[in-house]
Amino acid sequence: MRIHFIFIAISLIIKYMSIVMLVPLIAAFYYKDKISIIAFIVTILLTFITGYILNPKRIDSDLLNDFKKSEALATVGLSWLLLSIICMIPYLFYGLTPINALFEAVSGITTTGATILTDFSIYPKTMFLWRSYTQWLGGMGIIVLFIAILPQFAIAGRQMFSAESPGPTDGKFTPRIKSSAAVLWKIYIIFTIALILILKYFGMPLFDSICNSFSAIACGGFSPNAESIIGYNNSKFVWSIALFMFLSGTGYPLIYKIFVQKRPLAILKNDEFFTYVGIILSFSLIIALILIVDKTYNIYNAIEESIFQVISVMTTTGFATVDYTKWPFASQMMIGILFFTGACAGSASGGLKIIRLVFVYKYIRRELFKILHPNAVIPIRINGSPVSNDITAQMMSFVIFYFVIFAITAFFATLIENNISVGLTGAIASLGNTGPGLSLIGPMGNFDFLQPTTKIIFIFNMLIGRLELIPFLAFLHPDFYNIKK
């Protein structure tokens, strides 16, 4: 692994991040928000200077054409750590402690949506735009954005794309990885603009429309309203946001095939999408029935609330139209199960992803069959294609490590907080980038009261959950630190 290659790549990412950060600075000038103007000028300058320091000799970026996988993993992992620190700087100007600022920044950039804010009224609009904007950038992937726009990453981008989005399926759906990244961002931007216009048309203030759209499309969950979507008390907003959360939880490669390549029949061969829809419908129906029988809501409200919350939790968005911690216990249990799912691979959501759950189900079914027929050769098929042994090993390893990390972090969080509900749901909500959990950290709660050590554990979970464990696991292997000049 060549350190100077990594520094060159990170230098480019950090320098261009300073340009991306002009958006909240412009907003600060528009709102005449002096604190935010100072905050973002300082952050932009520090970001650009950091980018320059990492490559002071301005080494030719053409060297990145020889980028190796280990270097890409290191670049992505270190970039996200550095970007998290950069994103926390503005929060320091708003009075947040360093640990709280880092927590809010990581929760934003990883699209988790867990917040430490307790009083929304004391902060300026620019800060709420920044929260949602970081989610929007992190939802599709900041590095994927730079792969799309920077010619220096024309070749190295393939390794970096796989490192930032290491899903079980190939995220490349055009011949060139740069084109794939550009297509992803075009669809992402179109969805964002469409939701902004729809929410504005239905009466949501423009600022709120922008912030909520940024968060919804990113499957993030930060809202400028302290009560999330419930605070607007508008059914049209609920259904509009639910629709776009659902679309954002659908794999973008499938969306590309349907809407760009005009191949709607591609949906018929997609096991993951049918499972995704099936889980949403079945869980929504069961929860709605529980709410109706319990007389919590009438039929319409039970259907509306259950569908929105199921989609929100399953896509790891974390928006809320109701405090589901006050629902009957059976409904809360159903919501708790969804913390372990996630949406489709290649989407903006976090979590395990449906395709891995489909694979595990088929793997277990095959192994049970082989108990009676040990000599049978039964390939596991996903979307009609057999899964190779390499992908099989990768998927099983991912699932095992995912639950190991969940168990370890849940144990320590529970021990520190002396609260099993906070420990368990906080660990899976942060690892799966879901945001709110149950109990005190439910949709109407916050994470501010947690011990600093617990916050650090959840920050760790949010970062490795967003990167889907792979870069983190690579850091654990001794061979990863074989440094070359």
Backbone hydrogen bonds, N-H to C=O, Kabsch-Sander energy under -0.5 kcal/mol:
donor,donor_aa,acceptor,acceptor_aa,energy
3,I,1,M,-0.7
3,I,484,K,-0.9
5,F,2,R,-0.5
6,I,2,R,-1.5
7,F,3,I,-2.5
8,I,4,H,-2.0
9,A,5,F,-2.1
10,I,6,I,-2.6
11,S,7,F,-2.5
12,L,8,I,-1.9
13,I,9,A,-2.1
14,I,10,I,-2.9
15,K,11,S,-2.4
16,Y,12,L,-2.2
17,M,13,I,-1.5
18,S,14,I,-1.4
19,I,15,K,-0.7
20,V,16,Y,-2.0
21,M,17,M,-1.6
22,L,19,I,-1.9
23,V,20,V,-1.2
25,L,21,M,-1.0
26,I,22,L,-2.7
27,A,23,V,-2.0
28,A,24,P,-2.2
29,F,25,L,-2.0
30,Y,26,I,-2.3
31,Y,27,A,-2.4
32,K,29,F,-0.8
33,D,28,A,-2.8
34,K,32,K,-1.0
37,I,33,D,-2.3
38,I,34,K,-2.4
39,A,35,I,-2.6
40,F,36,S,-2.7
41,I,37,I,-2.0
42,V,38,I,-2.5
43,T,39,A,-2.1
44,I,40,F,-2.5
45,L,41,I,-2.3
46,L,42,V,-2.6
47,T,43,T,-2.4
48,F,44,I,-2.5
49,I,45,L,-2.6
50,T,46,L,-2.3
51,G,47,T,-2.2
52,Y,48,F,-2.0
53,I,49,I,-2.6
54,L,50,T,-1.9
55,N,51,G,-0.5
55,N,52,Y,-1.0
58,R,55,N,-1.6
63,L,60,D,-1.5
64,L,61,S,-1.8
65,N,62,D,-1.8
66,D,63,L,-2.0
67,F,64,L,-1.4
72,A,68,K,-2.1
73,L,69,K,-2.5
74,A,70,S,-2.1
75,T,71,E,-2.4
76,V,72,A,-2.6
77,G,73,L,-2.5
78,L,74,A,-2.7
79,S,75,T,-2.3
80,W,76,V,-2.2
81,L,77,G,-1.6
82,L,78,L,-2.6
83,L,79,S,-3.1
84,S,80,W,-1.8
85,I,81,L,-1.6
86,I,82,L,-2.3
87,C,83,L,-2.7
88,M,84,S,-1.0
89,I,85,I,-0.8
89,I,86,I,-0.9
91,Y,88,M,-0.5
92,L,88,M,-1.0
92,L,89,I,-1.1
93,F,89,I,-0.8
93,F,90,P,-1.0
94,Y,90,P,-0.5
94,Y,91,Y,-0.9
95,G,92,L,-1.2
96,L,91,Y,-1.7
101,A,97,T,-3.1
102,L,98,P,-2.3
103,F,99,I,-2.2
104,E,100,N,-2.6
105,A,101,A,-2.2
106,V,102,L,-2.9
107,S,103,F,-2.6
108,G,104,E,-1.6
109,I,105,A,-2.8
110,T,106,V,-2.2
111,T,108,G,-1.6
112,T,107,S,-2.0
113,G,107,S,-1.4
122,I,119,D,-1.0
123,Y,120,F,-1.2
127,M,124,P,-0.7
128,F,124,P,-1.1
129,L,125,K,-2.3
130,W,126,T,-2.3
131,R,127,M,-2.2
132,S,128,F,-2.0
133,Y,129,L,-2.8
134,T,130,W,-2.4
135,Q,131,R,-1.4
136,W,132,S,-2.3
137,L,133,Y,-2.4
138,G,134,T,-2.4
139,G,135,Q,-2.2
140,M,136,W,-1.0
141,G,137,L,-1.0
145,L,141,G,-1.8
146,F,142,I,-1.9
147,I,143,I,-2.3
148,A,144,V,-1.7
149,I,145,L,-1.4
150,L,146,F,-2.5
153,F,150,L,-1.4
154,A,151,P,-1.7
157,G,153,F,-1.3
158,R,155,I,-1.4
159,Q,155,I,-0.5
160,M,156,A,-2.0
161,F,157,G,-3.0
162,S,158,R,-1.7
163,A,159,Q,-1.6
164,E,160,M,-2.4
165,S,161,F,-2.1
167,G,165,S,-1.8
173,F,171,G,-0.6
180,S,176,R,-2.0
181,A,177,I,-2.4
182,A,178,K,-2.1
183,V,179,S,-2.6
184,L,180,S,-2.4
185,W,181,A,-2.0
186,K,182,A,-2.1
187,I,183,V,-2.4
188,Y,184,L,-2.3
189,I,185,W,-2.5
190,I,186,K,-2.4
191,F,187,I,-2.6
192,T,188,Y,-1.9
193,I,189,I,-2.7
194,A,190,I,-2.5
195,L,191,F,-2.3
196,I,192,T,-2.2
197,L,193,I,-2.3
198,I,194,A,-2.2
199,L,195,L,-2.8
200,K,196,I,-2.3
201,Y,197,L,-2.4
202,F,198,I,-2.0
203,G,200,K,-1.2
204,M,199,L,-2.6
209,S,205,P,-2.7
210,I,206,L,-2.4
211,C,207,F,-2.4
212,N,208,D,-2.8
213,S,209,S,-1.9
214,F,210,I,-2.7
215,S,211,C,-2.0
216,A,212,N,-2.6
217,I,213,S,-2.6
218,A,214,F,-1.3
219,C,216,A,-1.3
220,G,215,S,-3.7
226,A,224,P,-0.5
228,S,225,N,-2.2
229,I,320,A,-0.7
230,I,227,E,-0.9
230,I,320,A,-1.7
231,G,228,S,-1.2
232,Y,229,I,-1.5
233,N,229,I,-0.6
233,N,230,I,-0.7
238,V,234,N,-1.6
239,W,235,S,-2.2
240,S,236,K,-2.0
241,I,237,F,-2.6
242,A,238,V,-2.3
243,L,239,W,-2.1
244,F,240,S,-1.8
245,M,241,I,-2.5
246,F,242,A,-2.2
247,L,243,L,-2.1
248,S,244,F,-2.4
249,G,245,M,-1.6
250,T,246,F,-0.6
250,T,247,L,-0.8
252,Y,346,G,-2.3
255,I,251,G,-1.9
256,Y,252,Y,-2.6
257,K,253,P,-1.9
258,I,254,L,-2.3
259,F,255,I,-2.8
260,V,255,I,-0.6
260,V,256,Y,-1.6
261,Q,256,Y,-2.3
263,R,257,K,-2.6
266,A,263,R,-2.0
267,I,264,P,-1.4
268,L,265,L,-1.4
269,K,266,A,-0.9
270,N,267,I,-1.2
271,D,269,K,-0.9
274,F,270,N,-1.7
275,T,271,D,-2.0
276,Y,272,E,-2.7
277,V,273,F,-2.7
278,G,274,F,-2.4
279,I,275,T,-2.7
280,I,276,Y,-2.0
281,L,277,V,-2.6
282,S,278,G,-2.6
283,F,279,I,-2.5
284,S,280,I,-2.2
285,L,281,L,-2.3
286,I,282,S,-2.4
287,I,283,F,-2.6
288,A,284,S,-2.5
289,L,285,L,-2.4
290,I,286,I,-2.2
291,L,287,I,-2.4
292,I,288,A,-2.3
293,V,289,L,-2.9
294,D,290,I,-2.3
295,K,292,I,-1.1
296,T,291,L,-2.6
297,Y,291,L,-1.0
302,A,298,N,-2.4
303,I,299,I,-2.1
304,E,300,Y,-2.7
305,E,301,N,-2.8
306,S,302,A,-2.1
307,I,303,I,-2.4
308,F,304,E,-2.2
309,Q,305,E,-2.4
310,V,306,S,-2.4
311,I,307,I,-2.4
312,S,308,F,-2.8
313,V,309,Q,-2.6
314,M,310,V,-2.7
315,T,311,I,-2.4
316,T,313,V,-1.2
317,T,312,S,-2.4
318,G,312,S,-1.1
324,Y,322,V,-1.3
326,K,323,D,-2.0
327,W,324,Y,-1.2
331,S,328,P,-0.7
332,Q,328,P,-1.8
333,M,329,F,-2.2
334,M,330,A,-1.7
335,I,331,S,-2.2
336,G,332,Q,-2.5
337,I,333,M,-1.9
338,L,334,M,-1.3
339,F,335,I,-0.7
339,F,336,G,-0.8
340,F,337,I,-1.8
341,T,338,L,-1.7
342,G,338,L,-0.8
343,A,350,G,-0.7
344,C,249,G,-2.6
347,S,344,C,-1.2
348,A,248,S,-2.0
353,K,341,T,-2.1
354,I,343,A,-3.1
356,R,353,K,-0.8
357,L,353,K,-1.2
358,V,354,I,-2.7
359,F,355,I,-2.1
360,V,356,R,-2.7
361,Y,357,L,-2.3
362,K,358,V,-2.3
363,Y,359,F,-2.8
364,I,360,V,-2.7
365,R,361,Y,-2.4
366,R,362,K,-2.1
367,E,363,Y,-2.3
368,L,364,I,-2.4
369,F,365,R,-1.8
370,K,366,R,-2.1
371,I,367,E,-0.7
371,I,368,L,-0.6
372,L,368,L,-0.7
372,L,369,F,-0.8
373,H,369,F,-1.6
376,A,373,H,-1.8
378,I,376,A,-0.7
381,R,379,P,-0.5
382,I,385,S,-2.8
385,S,382,I,-1.8
387,V,380,I,-3.1
392,T,388,S,-2.3
393,A,389,N,-2.5
394,Q,390,D,-2.3
395,M,391,I,-2.8
396,M,392,T,-2.4
397,S,393,A,-2.3
398,F,394,Q,-2.4
399,V,395,M,-2.4
400,I,396,M,-2.3
401,F,397,S,-2.8
402,Y,398,F,-2.7
403,F,399,V,-2.0
404,V,400,I,-2.0
405,I,401,F,-2.8
406,F,402,Y,-2.1
407,A,403,F,-2.5
408,I,404,V,-2.5
409,T,405,I,-2.5
410,A,406,F,-2.6
411,F,407,A,-2.1
412,F,408,I,-2.1
413,A,409,T,-2.4
414,T,410,A,-2.4
415,L,411,F,-2.2
416,I,412,F,-2.6
417,E,413,A,-2.6
418,N,414,T,-1.7
419,N,414,T,-0.8
423,G,419,N,-2.5
424,L,420,I,-2.8
425,T,421,S,-2.1
426,G,422,V,-1.7
427,A,423,G,-1.7
428,I,424,L,-2.1
429,A,425,T,-2.3
430,S,426,G,-1.9
431,L,427,A,-2.4
432,G,428,I,-2.4
433,N,430,S,-0.7
434,T,429,A,-2.4
435,G,429,A,-1.3
437,G,441,I,-3.6
441,I,438,L,-1.6
442,G,439,S,-1.4
445,G,442,G,-1.8
446,N,440,L,-0.8
447,F,115,T,-3.0
450,L,447,F,-1.2
455,K,451,Q,-2.1
456,I,452,P,-2.0
457,I,453,T,-2.1
458,F,454,T,-2.5
459,I,455,K,-2.3
460,F,456,I,-2.4
461,N,457,I,-2.2
462,M,458,F,-2.6
463,L,459,I,-2.2
464,I,460,F,-2.3
465,G,461,N,-2.5
466,R,462,M,-2.0
467,L,463,L,-1.7
468,E,465,G,-1.0
469,L,464,I,-2.9
470,I,467,L,-0.6
470,I,468,E,-1.7
473,L,469,L,-3.1
474,A,470,I,-2.2
475,F,471,P,-1.6
476,L,472,F,-0.8
476,L,473,L,-0.7
477,H,474,A,-1.2
480,F,477,H,-1.6
481,Y,478,P,-1.8
482,N,479,D,-1.5
483,I,481,Y,-1.7
484,K,1,M,-3.2
